[in-house]
Amino acid sequence: MSAPFIGDREQQRKNAAAVRTPKTAELVARQIRNAIIRGQIPNGSSLPAEAHLIAEFEVSRPTIREAVRILESEGLLRVARGARGGALVRKPDYEMVARATGVTLQAQGTTIGDLYEMRTLIEPPAARLVAERNSEAGVIALREHLQREYEMIHDRQAQSRAIGEFHRIMIEQSGNQSMLLVAHALQDLVGKHLMLARALEPLQDMTELERRTRVGLRSHAKLIDLIEARDGAGAEAHWRAHMIAAGKVWLAEVGPNALVDLID
């Protein structure tokens, strides 16, 4: 009887050969990347001089330059060429994620309907988390912003940006960092298309437009009341209904099959 778990040794050798060994530049880039993420190299500071890096990592100049190019392509370094040039550290932030997400969604031919469907899936549970985890602080932040929304009610474009900001603040108050990352990743796209929907509004009666806006803001106020009451289930149900109702109006203007467009 053959020994168990012993496969074709030739295939094992082929599999082992197929495992790519990281290049030295990738290993150097990995160490610098980890130092940036951990804050060992402060955001906005200059990367140590090339000669220092060569000595520290005991590698060649081309290897260091390739490692810098890798980190630059990832957005972790901003390199200025020339006699006074250098590499400035840029710690990962939400703007970096938002840009990459927008470009990727656009490249995939993602529709506005798809984008809004994602928001409808994540925002109601976020509202519940705010009510159950962070009611007091969440109410303060949201009420302050709601007041600004009312102050901007006569400026359609500014008011559109304020509405998008209300959604972001609400998710931020949930305390779930993964959910907040998704919200920030979608924020620019959401804001851009909300403003487009406002620009395409066929209704020119400002009185009626403001009446519809006030209905939406009263819904914002109701969400805040539910959060203040720590009614997680109620906040989730209300915000789901709000998102569905608002989506019917918003998508009617832009069109659910319109493609995500971020690149100017």
Buried (B, 14 or more C-beta within 10 A) or exposed (E): EEEEEEEEEEEEEEEEEEEEEEEBBBBBBBEBBEEBEEEEBEEEEEBBEBEEBBEEBEBEEEBBBBBBBBBBEBBBBEBEEEEEEBBBBBBBEBBBBBBEBBEEBBEEEBBBBBBBBBBBEBBBBBBBBBBBBBBEEBBEBBBEBBEEBBEBBEEBEBBBBBBBBBBBBBBBBBBBEEBBBBBBBBBBBBBBBBBBBBEEEEEEEEEEBBEEBEEBBEBBBBBBBBBBEBBBEBBBBBBBEBBEEBBEEBBEBBEBEBEBBBEE
